Amino acid sequence: MSPSASSRYFCDLTQPEIVEQFKRHPLVILPAGSVEQHGPHLPTGTDIFAANVISHAVAERLDGLVLPAPAVGVTPMHMPFESTITLSPDTYMRVVSEICASTAQHGARYLLILNWHEGNIPSLAIAAEDLHRKHGMTVLTVQACYVAADMYGHECNGLTHGGEIEALAVLAYRPELVHLDRVAYCSDQSHGLKMDKLRRTKSYQPVLTDIRCIAPTGWYGMPQKATKERGEAMLSALADAIASEAREIFGLLDDVLGGTAEVTQIRRATP
């Protein structure tokens, strides 16, 4: 990237800067999140803010660009609360696919989808498959909220909706949007953890009606100890971990020829 272009956000750059970037390293990162209620103390954009700021930090480490992703995701689970906006899975898959396919047309070859919202997972899996098979992109999806849970769950009382891990993510991005002085009407922690565990197991995954099955008030957790400094430290550690793992996995995919488009090219070139 040119010295004048310090931002890794696709929309911040000029056309020649993007051409130069794609020639040097054709990696794009799609942040995936949602707009939904997160209690009285966190903004509705918590999930997409987390995905954006982590994506930018990963892009700095992997020499990539962060795509202009939709802020809204698939979150019917939170619709009982007025501050939630959701897309249907079909709409979300189509938007994600068309954004990424556009960049493939211009030379992007590697795609990292960085997700911070569980409701997006099924739709992103289908879109990722489509982008790989139809557009030849080498695709890797990382559930960044689960990476955060693995790294910080033990010291933050787990990954909870509206809890400490989510507060830290927003504090690292837009600290003025976090209102820890307004923390109130938290749902029961033990019940929330029990129900969240149910939907996150590998083998048994019940469909829950809405977030009130997990947290009757819409959120639970203990965000009171979150600080901007700890948020920034978490952001850096998460970005390091995700960049390191992604670099290794993309290397493995390169070794096995990654996308089907490359296989097609080899077959055509073989006498």
Summary of the structure (lengths in Angstrom):
residues: 271
radius of gyration: 19.1
end to end distance: 38.7
largest distance: 70.2
contacts: 935
relative contact order: 0.15
helix: 54%
strand: 8%
